[in-house]
Amino acid sequence: MSEAETAPVAEERKRVWKTPANVALCAFEDLADPSSRGFVLQIGEAFFHGFVVKKDGEIAGWVDRCPHAGFPIAMELDRYLSNDGSVILCGWHGAVFEPLTGACVGGPCAGGKLKPWPVQVVNGIVRTA
């Protein structure tokens, strides 16, 4: 048998698309303005991938999946925003999104929208809502 025939096949990670409420993510003040940060939460046997954006003193959460091709938005850890912080930029195909509304304003999914991940700030802590 060849090595390819005997090599174990990596099992695909189970994914979930929402999270329970009130999970603490980070301190609001730990996020620069503008900035973004990705989070992976294990929920039972599955994993949730999302990110938060802080812009103009507001926070928004998004499921980390581009509506164009289903890939994660960032190609590098926590790098969801453009260099000037004005838009969310999909590193794979160049889709451009408004940071606080998730609306796609350019690229291959123009007119589409990121899937919201409900987050809120409670006593200075960013939490799932």
N, C-alpha and C positions, 0 to 999 in steps of 0.2 A: 504494500500500500504506500502511496505517496504521502508526504507530510500534510498536504492539503486535505486528504481524505481522512486523516486521523486527528487533525487539529480541532480542538473544541470550538464550537461556534459561539460567539458572544451573544448573550441573550439581550434582546432589546429592552430597555428600561420602560416600565409601565409609566404612563403619564396621566396626570389629572389636570383639570383646567380651572379649578377653583380651590379656595383654601377655607379653613374654618376662620371664624371671626376672632379677633383679639389676640392674634399672635404678634408678639413684639418683634420688630425687624431691626430698628436702629434708632439712635437719637436724632431728632430733627436737626439739631444744631451740628451734627457730624457731617451733614450734607452741605457742600458749598452751594452757592446760588449763582449760576445754574450748574447742576450736576445730575448724575444718574448713578444708580447702583443696582446690580442684579442680585437676585436671591433664588436659591434652590431649597425648597422645603420638602422633606420627606413626610408623606402622609400615608401611614400604613405601609404597604408594599410599593407604593407609587411615588412619583416625584412631580412637584409643581415647579415650573420655571417662570419667573416674573421679574419685573424691574420697576423701580420707582424713579421719577424725575422730579427734581425741585427746580422751579423757575419762578421768578418774580414773587418769591415768598410763598408760593403754593406748591402742593404736592399732588402727583397723579401716579397711579399704578397701572401697569400694562402686563398682559400675558406676553411672555417673550417668544412670540411667533409672528413672523411677517405674514400678512394675509395674501401676499403674492404667491409664494412658493412653500410656505410652512416652515421655513428655516428660522433659527434664532436670529434676532436683530443684530446683535453685536458679534463681531469676529474676534474681539479682544475683551478681556474681563472689564466689565463696567463701562465700556465705551459705546454708549447708545446715542450720545449727542454729537452733533457736528463740532468742529473745533471752536467755533464761536458760541456754542451752546444754544443756538437759535432754533434748531430742529433736531428731531430724532432721525437718524440716518441708518438705513439698513445696509450693513457692510457687504452683503452678498450681491444685491442687484440694484442698489441705489435708490430704493423707495424712500421718500421724504415724508415725515409726519409732523404735525403740530404737537409739541410736547405736552400740552395740558388737555387737548381735546382728542388726540389720537387720530385725527383726520389725515388721510393721505393726500398730500397736496402736490405730489410729483412722483414721477417714476412709473414703474409697471403696474402699480395698483391704484393709480390716481382715482379718487372718488371712494376708495375703500376706507377702512378704519381699523385701528388696532383694537383688540378685545380688552375691555377694561378689567383691571384687577382692583377691587374696592380696597382702598387704604385710607387711613385717617391719622391725624395727630392727636394723641391723648396725653396730656400732662408732659409734653415735650418728647414723646416717643411715637415713632411711626409704627402703626399697627394695622393688621388686616382688619377690614370692616365687615 
